[in-house]
Amino acid sequence: MAPQLRTLEAQEWDTWYRTLERAFGGPPTPPEARELWQGLTEPERSLGVWDDEECVGTAGAFSLRLSVPGGTLVDTAGVTMVSVAATHRRRGLMTTMMRRQLDDVRERGEPLAALVASEPGIYGRFGYGMATQQLSATIDTTRVRLEVPGGTGADPVRLRYADPQSALTACEAVYADQVTARPGMPARRPGWERLGVLAPQGGGRDGSPLQCVVADRDGETVGYARFQNTPQWDVSGARGMIVLRDLEARDAAAYARLWRFLFEIDLTSTLVAQNRPVDDAWQHLVSDVRRCERQLRDGLFVRLVDVGGALEARAYRTPVDVVLEVEDPFCPWNEGRWHLTGDSRGGSCTRTRARPDVALPAAALACAYLGGVPLTTLARAGRAAELSPGALTHASLAFTTDPAPWLPHAF
């Protein structure tokens, strides 16, 4: 019999998850993380491909609410845990799962799907486009200084160590305040806050347990940083490394104080930040940005499941009035011409027969959706075409956003 695709039964989770672990390789998921992912899994949104009694394919989705330009939280399918057993490659199982999943997302009325790609080359053919990037940095703190504007005494911010678990509620409140201000951030439902306090990868064998420092002002927590301290020594002395897990702050003063603290921890010489926004402000507080060894990589991939609904859900930086001709063979209900009008208060997007101004495939529109990739850049790459003079620049400016979109953690 051909492999069968069906919705996951809750009691099958262990078998299903082992298929995923085997596909990705490496050691088993630590028990605490495994327990968390099992609790977060939505069986009714999870698919398995079964060959007799063997699970040979997996795909899931989380019910997320994603921040988009303008601050609206949009219902989004957070696509996750996608794998195909090595014994069953090249049989169309991935396409079958993606087809079923996007049909289900449409039926649920979610305008967006989003994912973090293990292999970015896979998902473009299903209409996903790279909508955010993430910045990483390896900073030599023996040669790079970070200055707090006005000095440390200019604001009554107090830093203190806190138990990561005990401080979780206060830290989560700071995170929640940031979500609508930056596109791409998910509003975390109950349970998701535990991601931030899982043991560091590798169990912390080579470094400290997860540490947390919070910034307080007038008795209120206004920022936090969570990190691991890995001691290292050589003939010249201490060469420890700080690995930043996450940092959020409600204002510039708390933000700068937390970053300065990380730069000045005793017995350390390196600060590693692995996932930060591309416009993160610390880059303008350091004395020598060249010695910060910055790198970019892809972040969140977005898919417009309902073009009209997705474009109406966000706001626009400048007034926009444009007809988009969208090519979308994988989700053909999106194909055709869409009349988009909007401004900073929101938008309207309806079917039209009017002459198109800009033509582009669904994956390119997805790249531009959160405002991090200008349509003009996509046009220079041959992924968008201007059909009416001036329309591309007009639409491109309207789609861009400040601050840059960013996904703070995988899912």
C-alpha positions as CSV (number, residue, x, y, z in Angstrom):
1,M,0.0,0.0,0.0
2,A,1.1,3.6,-0.7
3,P,2.0,5.6,2.4
4,Q,-1.1,7.2,4.1
5,L,-1.4,10.8,5.2
6,R,-3.6,11.5,8.3
7,T,-4.0,13.7,11.3
8,L,-2.0,12.7,14.4
9,E,-3.6,11.0,17.3
10,A,-2.3,12.2,20.7
11,Q,-1.1,8.8,21.7
12,E,1.1,8.6,18.6
13,W,3.1,11.6,19.5
14,D,6.2,9.8,20.7
15,T,6.5,7.7,17.5
16,W,5.8,10.8,15.4
17,Y,8.4,12.9,17.2
18,R,11.1,10.1,17.0
19,T,10.6,10.2,13.2
20,L,11.4,14.0,13.4
21,E,14.4,13.5,15.6
22,R,15.8,10.8,13.3
23,A,15.4,13.0,10.3
24,F,17.3,15.9,11.9
25,G,20.0,13.7,13.5
26,G,22.0,14.4,16.6
27,P,21.3,13.5,20.2
28,P,17.7,13.0,21.5
29,T,15.9,16.1,22.7
30,P,16.5,16.8,26.4
31,P,13.6,15.7,28.6
32,E,12.5,19.2,29.6
33,A,12.5,20.4,26.0
34,R,10.7,17.3,24.9
35,E,8.0,17.7,27.5
36,L,7.5,21.4,26.4
37,W,7.2,20.5,22.7
38,Q,4.7,17.7,23.5
39,G,2.6,20.1,25.5
40,L,2.7,22.7,22.8
41,T,1.9,20.3,20.0
42,E,-1.7,20.6,18.6
43,P,-2.5,17.1,17.4
44,E,-5.4,18.2,15.4
45,R,-3.0,20.5,13.4
46,S,-0.3,17.8,13.1
47,L,0.1,15.4,10.1
48,G,1.8,12.1,9.8
49,V,2.6,9.9,6.8
50,W,2.4,6.2,7.7
51,D,3.8,3.3,5.7
52,D,2.0,0.4,7.4
53,E,2.9,0.9,11.1
54,E,6.0,3.1,10.4
55,C,5.8,6.9,10.6
56,V,7.8,8.2,7.6
57,G,6.7,11.9,7.4
58,T,5.8,14.7,9.9
59,A,4.4,18.2,9.7
60,G,2.7,20.3,12.3
61,A,1.4,23.8,12.9
62,F,1.0,26.0,15.9
63,S,-1.8,28.5,16.2
64,L,0.2,31.7,16.5
65,R,-0.7,35.4,16.4
66,L,2.0,37.3,14.5
67,S,2.7,41.1,14.7
68,V,2.5,42.8,11.3
69,P,3.2,46.4,10.3
70,G,0.8,48.7,12.1
71,G,0.8,46.5,15.3
72,T,-2.1,44.2,14.4
73,L,-1.7,40.6,15.6
74,V,-2.7,38.3,12.7
75,D,-3.8,34.6,13.1
76,T,-0.9,32.6,11.6
77,A,-0.1,29.0,11.1
78,G,3.3,28.4,12.6
79,V,4.5,25.6,10.4
80,T,6.9,23.3,12.3
81,M,8.3,19.8,12.8
82,V,8.5,19.0,9.1
83,S,10.4,15.9,8.0
84,V,10.5,13.0,5.6
85,A,12.3,9.8,6.5
86,A,15.5,9.3,4.4
87,T,14.0,5.9,3.2
88,H,11.1,7.7,1.6
89,R,12.7,10.7,-0.2
90,R,11.7,11.7,-3.7
91,R,8.2,10.3,-3.4
92,G,6.3,13.5,-3.2
93,L,5.5,13.2,0.5
94,M,6.6,16.8,1.3
95,T,4.4,18.2,-1.4
96,T,1.5,16.1,-0.2
97,M,1.9,17.4,3.4
98,M,2.3,21.0,2.3
99,R,-0.8,20.8,0.0
100,R,-2.9,19.4,2.9
101,Q,-1.5,21.8,5.4
102,L,-2.2,25.0,3.3
103,D,-5.7,23.7,2.5
104,D,-6.3,23.3,6.2
105,V,-4.9,26.7,7.0
106,R,-7.2,28.3,4.4
107,E,-10.2,26.5,5.9
108,R,-9.3,27.9,9.3
109,G,-9.4,31.4,7.9
110,E,-5.7,32.1,8.8
111,P,-4.3,34.6,6.3
112,L,-0.7,33.7,6.9
113,A,1.6,30.7,7.4
114,A,5.1,31.1,8.6
115,L,8.1,28.9,9.3
116,V,11.8,28.7,10.2
117,A,13.5,26.7,7.4
118,S,16.0,24.0,8.0
119,E,16.7,24.2,4.3
120,P,15.5,27.5,2.7
121,G,15.7,26.0,-0.8
122,I,12.7,23.7,0.0
123,Y,10.0,26.2,0.7
124,G,10.1,28.7,-2.2
125,R,8.2,26.3,-4.4
126,F,5.3,26.3,-1.9
127,G,5.1,30.1,-2.0
128,Y,7.1,30.9,1.1
129,G,9.5,33.9,1.0
130,M,12.2,35.1,3.4
131,A,10.5,38.0,5.3
132,T,13.0,38.6,8.1
133,Q,16.7,38.3,8.7
134,Q,18.6,37.9,12.0
135,L,21.9,39.4,13.0
136,S,24.6,37.5,14.9
137,A,27.8,39.0,16.3
138,T,31.0,37.8,18.0
139,I,32.3,40.8,19.9
140,D,35.9,41.1,21.3
141,T,35.0,43.0,24.5
142,T,38.7,43.5,25.3
143,R,38.9,45.9,22.4
144,V,35.3,47.1,21.9
145,R,33.7,49.4,24.5
146,L,30.0,50.2,24.8
147,E,28.9,53.6,26.0
148,V,25.7,54.4,27.8
149,P,24.5,57.9,26.6
150,G,24.6,60.3,29.6
151,G,26.6,57.8,31.7
152,T,25.3,55.2,34.1
153,G,24.1,57.7,36.6
154,A,21.7,59.5,34.2
155,D,18.8,57.1,34.9
156,P,17.8,55.3,38.1
157,V,18.0,51.8,36.5
158,R,19.1,49.1,38.9
159,L,20.5,45.8,37.6
160,R,20.2,42.6,39.7
161,Y,20.6,38.9,39.2
162,A,17.4,36.9,39.3
163,D,16.4,33.3,39.1
164,P,15.3,32.8,35.5
165,Q,12.2,30.8,36.6
166,S,11.2,33.2,39.4
167,A,11.6,36.3,37.1
168,L,9.8,34.7,34.2
169,T,6.4,36.5,34.7
170,A,8.1,39.9,34.9
171,C,10.3,39.2,31.9
172,E,7.4,37.9,29.9
173,A,5.5,41.2,30.6
174,V,8.5,43.1,29.1
175,Y,8.5,40.9,26.0
176,A,4.7,41.3,25.5
177,D,5.1,45.1,25.5
178,Q,7.5,44.8,22.5
179,V,5.5,42.6,20.3
180,T,3.2,45.0,18.5
181,A,6.1,47.5,18.0
182,R,8.1,45.2,15.8
183,P,6.7,43.1,12.9
184,G,7.5,39.4,12.9
185,M,7.2,38.9,16.7
186,P,4.7,36.3,17.9
187,A,2.4,37.0,20.8
188,R,3.2,34.1,23.1
189,R,0.3,32.0,24.3
190,P,0.6,30.4,27.8
191,G,3.3,27.8,27.8
192,W,5.5,29.5,25.2
193,E,7.3,31.6,27.8
194,R,9.1,28.5,28.9
195,L,11.1,28.5,25.7
196,G,13.2,31.3,27.2
197,V,14.3,29.4,30.2
198,L,15.0,25.9,28.8
199,A,18.5,24.7,29.7
200,P,21.1,25.9,27.2
201,Q,21.8,23.5,24.3
202,G,24.2,20.8,25.3
203,G,22.9,20.9,28.9
204,G,25.3,23.6,30.0
205,R,28.2,21.1,30.3
206,D,30.8,23.7,29.3
207,G,29.3,26.7,30.9
208,S,27.0,28.1,33.6
209,P,23.3,27.3,33.9
210,L,21.1,29.9,32.3
211,Q,21.6,33.3,34.1
212,C,19.2,36.2,34.2
213,V,19.8,39.9,35.0
214,V,16.8,42.2,35.2
215,A,16.7,46.0,35.0
216,D,14.4,47.6,37.6
217,R,13.2,51.2,37.8
218,D,11.1,52.4,40.7
219,G,10.2,48.9,41.6
220,E,9.1,47.9,38.1
221,T,11.0,45.5,35.8
222,V,11.9,47.4,32.6
223,G,14.3,45.0,30.9
224,Y,16.1,41.7,31.2
225,A,18.9,39.7,29.7
226,R,19.3,35.9,29.8
227,F,22.7,34.4,29.0
228,Q,25.2,31.6,29.6
229,N,28.8,32.2,30.9
230,T,31.3,29.8,29.5
231,P,34.7,30.1,31.3
232,Q,37.9,29.7,29.3
233,W,41.5,30.2,30.2
234,D,44.8,30.3,28.3
235,V,48.4,31.3,29.2
236,S,47.4,34.9,29.3
237,G,44.6,34.4,31.7
238,A,40.8,34.4,31.6
239,R,39.2,34.3,28.2
240,G,35.6,33.6,29.1
241,M,32.6,33.9,26.7
242,I,29.1,35.2,27.3
243,V,26.5,33.8,25.0
244,L,23.4,36.0,25.0
245,R,20.1,34.1,24.8
246,D,17.7,37.1,24.7
247,L,17.4,40.7,25.8
248,E,14.4,43.0,25.8
249,A,13.9,46.4,27.3
250,R,11.0,48.9,27.6
251,D,13.2,51.9,26.9
252,A,16.6,53.0,25.6
253,A,18.2,53.6,29.1
254,A,17.4,50.1,30.3
255,Y,18.5,48.6,27.0
256,A,21.9,50.3,27.0
257,R,22.6,49.4,30.7
258,L,21.9,45.8,30.0
259,W,24.2,45.7,27.0
260,R,27.0,47.5,29.0
261,F,26.6,45.0,31.8
262,L,27.2,42.1,29.3
263,F,30.3,43.8,27.9
264,E,31.9,44.2,31.3
265,I,31.4,40.9,33.0
266,D,34.6,39.9,34.8
267,L,36.9,37.2,33.4
268,T,35.3,37.3,29.9
269,S,36.6,38.6,26.6
270,T,34.0,37.6,24.1
271,L,30.2,38.3,23.8
272,V,28.3,36.2,21.3
273,A,24.8,37.3,20.3
274,Q,23.2,34.8,18.0
275,N,19.8,36.2,17.0
276,R,19.2,39.9,17.1
277,P,17.3,42.3,14.9
278,V,19.2,43.6,11.9
279,D,18.7,47.2,13.2
280,D,19.6,46.4,16.8
281,A,20.7,49.6,18.4
282,W,23.8,48.3,20.2
283,Q,25.6,48.7,16.8
284,H,25.5,52.4,17.4
285,L,26.7,52.3,21.0
286,V,30.0,50.4,20.4
287,S,33.4,52.0,19.9
288,D,34.5,49.8,17.0
289,V,31.7,48.0,15.1
290,R,34.2,46.3,12.8
291,R,35.5,44.2,15.6
292,C,32.0,42.9,16.3
293,E,32.1,40.3,13.5
294,R,28.5,40.7,12.4
295,Q,26.8,38.2,10.2
296,L,23.3,37.9,8.6
297,R,21.2,34.9,8.0
298,D,17.6,34.1,7.1
299,G,15.0,34.3,9.8
300,L,11.2,33.9,9.3
301,F,9.7,32.6,6.0
302,V,6.1,33.8,5.4
303,R,3.4,32.5,3.1
304,L,0.3,34.6,2.2
305,V,-2.5,32.0,2.3
306,D,-5.1,34.6,1.7
307,V,-3.6,37.6,-0.2
308,G,-6.6,39.9,0.3
309,G,-6.9,39.1,4.0
310,A,-3.2,39.4,4.6
311,L,-2.8,42.7,2.9
312,E,-5.8,44.2,4.6
313,A,-4.5,43.1,8.0
314,R,-1.4,45.4,7.9
315,A,-0.9,49.1,7.7
316,Y,1.3,51.0,5.2
317,R,4.0,53.5,5.8
318,T,2.8,55.9,3.2
319,P,-0.6,56.1,1.3
320,V,-0.7,53.4,-1.3
321,D,-3.1,52.8,-4.3
322,V,-1.8,50.0,-6.6
323,V,-3.0,47.0,-8.5
324,L,-1.0,43.8,-7.9
325,E,-1.0,40.9,-10.3
326,V,-0.1,37.8,-8.2
327,E,1.1,34.5,-9.6
328,D,0.4,31.6,-7.2
329,P,0.1,28.2,-8.8
330,F,0.4,26.3,-5.5
331,C,-2.5,28.3,-4.0
332,P,-4.5,29.2,-7.2
333,W,-7.2,31.0,-5.2
334,N,-4.7,33.8,-4.8
335,E,-3.9,34.2,-8.5
336,G,-5.1,37.3,-10.3
337,R,-5.3,41.0,-9.8
338,W,-5.7,42.7,-6.4
339,H,-6.5,46.4,-5.8
340,L,-4.6,47.5,-2.7
341,T,-5.3,50.8,-1.0
342,G,-4.1,51.8,2.4
343,D,-2.2,54.1,4.7
344,S,-0.9,54.1,8.3
345,R,-4.4,53.2,9.6
346,G,-4.8,50.0,7.6
347,G,-5.7,48.8,4.1
348,S,-8.3,47.4,1.8
349,C,-7.5,44.7,-0.8
350,T,-10.2,43.5,-3.3
351,R,-10.3,41.6,-6.6
352,T,-10.3,43.8,-9.7
353,R,-10.1,43.6,-13.5
354,A,-8.2,46.9,-13.7
355,R,-4.8,47.1,-15.4
356,P,-2.1,45.8,-13.1
357,D,0.7,48.2,-11.9
358,V,3.1,45.6,-10.4
359,A,3.3,41.8,-11.2
360,L,5.0,39.3,-8.9
361,P,4.9,35.7,-7.6
362,A,3.4,34.9,-4.2
363,A,6.8,34.1,-2.7
364,A,8.1,37.6,-3.6
365,L,5.0,39.3,-2.1
366,A,5.7,37.2,1.0
367,C,9.2,38.6,1.2
368,A,7.9,42.1,1.2
369,Y,4.9,41.5,3.5
370,L,6.5,42.4,6.9
371,G,8.3,45.4,5.5
372,G,11.9,44.1,5.6
373,V,12.5,43.5,1.9
374,P,11.7,46.4,-0.5
375,L,9.8,45.6,-3.6
376,T,12.4,47.6,-5.5
377,T,15.1,45.1,-4.3
378,L,12.9,42.2,-5.5
379,A,12.5,43.9,-8.9
380,R,16.3,44.3,-9.2
381,A,16.5,40.5,-8.6
382,G,13.9,39.9,-11.4
383,R,11.3,38.8,-8.9
384,A,8.8,41.7,-9.4
385,A,8.0,43.7,-12.5
386,E,6.8,47.3,-12.8
387,L,4.0,47.6,-15.3
388,S,3.0,51.2,-14.7
389,P,5.7,53.9,-14.4
390,G,6.5,54.9,-10.8
391,A,4.2,52.2,-9.3
392,L,7.0,50.1,-8.0
393,T,8.7,52.8,-6.0
394,H,5.3,54.0,-4.7
395,A,4.3,50.6,-3.5
396,S,7.8,49.7,-2.2
397,L,7.9,52.7,0.1
398,A,4.4,52.0,1.5
399,F,5.4,48.3,2.3
400,T,8.6,49.1,4.2
401,T,8.6,49.5,7.9
402,D,10.6,50.8,10.9
403,P,11.7,49.0,13.0
404,A,12.9,46.1,10.9
405,P,10.9,42.9,11.2
406,W,12.4,40.1,13.4
407,L,11.6,36.7,14.8
408,P,13.1,36.4,18.3
409,H,12.9,32.6,18.5
410,A,12.2,29.6,16.5
411,F,9.0,27.5,16.8
